[in-house]
């Protein structure tokens, strides 16, 4: 059974975002970004109470900006999804979860060392240039 309900449009959208955000970090890096996208769609807490679909997650606006920079600035995001990234997206949507993004709801590239917290949320690990953060224990049971 899939981790979330999805259709072909969701696979395409997620594949484009994974590529735009982490193509330079290879398939593993794209899978970690995919973990965060799926986790946000099932997280019924914090900043994600009103996002229930992959589309909601990708196009969520917080503080006047899209949550994912690639939506606003990324020409890669607006290119057609490739079969490789689609397969990775389906893998995330169906079952794939691994540390450091297994329970992560946030990631970013600090262009330096990863801070121990990000907006008060604990650091869960790093993969190449991205730092991953999961919710404080007990604040978002739907992710765990």
C-alpha positions in Angstrom: 0.0 0.0 0.0 1.3 3.5 -0.9 2.4 5.9 1.8 0.0 8.5 0.3 -2.7 8.6 -2.3 -1.3 9.8 -5.6 -1.9 9.9 -9.4 0.3 10.3 -12.4 0.3 14.1 -12.2 1.6 13.8 -8.6 4.4 11.5 -9.7 5.4 14.0 -12.5 5.2 17.0 -10.2 7.2 15.3 -7.5 9.8 14.0 -9.9 10.3 17.5 -11.3 10.8 18.9 -7.8 13.2 16.2 -6.7 15.3 16.8 -9.8 15.2 20.6 -9.4 16.2 20.5 -5.7 18.8 17.7 -5.7 19.9 16.6 -9.1 23.5 17.4 -8.1 23.3 15.0 -5.2 22.4 12.0 -7.3 19.5 9.5 -6.9 20.1 9.2 -3.2 19.8 13.0 -2.7 16.7 13.1 -4.8 15.1 10.3 -2.7 15.8 12.3 0.5 14.0 15.3 -1.0 11.2 13.0 -2.0 11.0 11.8 1.7 10.4 15.4 2.8 7.7 15.9 0.2 5.8 12.8 1.2 6.3 13.5 4.9 4.8 16.9 4.6 1.8 15.5 2.8 1.0 13.2 5.7 2.1 15.6 8.6 -1.0 16.9 10.3 1.0 19.3 12.4 3.0 22.5 12.5 3.2 24.3 9.1 1.7 21.3 7.3 -1.9 21.0 8.8 -3.4 22.3 5.6 -1.4 20.4 3.0 -2.9 17.0 2.2 -1.7 16.3 -1.4 1.6 16.3 -3.2 0.4 19.3 -5.2 -0.5 21.2 -2.0 3.0 20.5 -0.7 4.8 21.6 -3.8 2.9 24.8 -4.2 2.6 25.7 -0.5 3.2 29.4 0.3 4.7 30.3 3.6 5.6 33.9 4.6 4.7 35.1 1.1 7.1 32.7 -0.7 6.8 29.2 -2.0 8.2 26.7 0.4 10.4 25.2 -2.3 12.6 27.8 -3.9 12.6 25.8 -7.2 8.9 26.7 -7.8 9.7 30.4 -7.9 13.2 30.4 -9.3 13.9 27.0 -10.8 14.0 26.6 -14.6 14.8 22.9 -13.9 11.5 22.5 -12.1 9.6 23.6 -15.2 11.3 21.1 -17.5 9.6 17.8 -18.3 10.0 15.0 -15.7 12.4 12.2 -16.8 11.7 8.5 -16.4 14.5 8.1 -13.8 13.1 10.8 -11.5 9.5 9.4 -12.0 10.7 6.0 -10.8 12.3 7.6 -7.8 9.2 9.6 -7.0 7.1 6.4 -7.2 9.5 4.7 -4.9 9.1 7.5 -2.3 5.3 7.6 -2.7 5.0 3.8 -2.2 7.5 2.9 0.5 11.0 4.4 0.5 12.1 6.2 3.7 15.7 6.4 5.0 17.7 8.4 7.5 18.5 11.3 7.6 15.2 12.3 5.9 13.1 9.4 7.2 11.1 11.7 9.5 12.3 15.0 8.1 10.0 17.9 7.3 12.6 20.4 6.3 15.9 20.6 4.5 18.2 23.3 3.2 21.6 24.0 1.9 23.4 26.3 4.4 26.5 26.7 2.2 28.4 25.9 5.4 28.1 23.6 8.4 24.6 22.4 9.3 23.2 24.2 12.4 22.0 22.0 15.3 18.5 23.3 14.9 16.4 24.9 12.1 13.6 27.1 13.3 13.7 25.2 16.6 13.6 21.8 15.0 16.4 19.3 15.6 19.0 18.3 13.0 18.6 14.7 11.9 21.6 14.4 9.5 23.2 15.6 6.3 23.6 14.2 2.8 26.1 16.1 0.7 25.0 19.8 0.7 21.6 19.4 2.3 20.9 19.4 6.1 17.7 17.6 7.2 15.5 18.5 10.2 12.7 16.5 11.8 10.0 17.8 14.2 10.7 18.0 17.9 9.7 14.6 19.5 6.1 14.5 20.4 5.0 17.4 18.2 4.1 15.6 15.0 3.2 12.0 15.6 1.7 11.6 12.1 5.3 11.7 10.6 6.7 9.0 12.8 
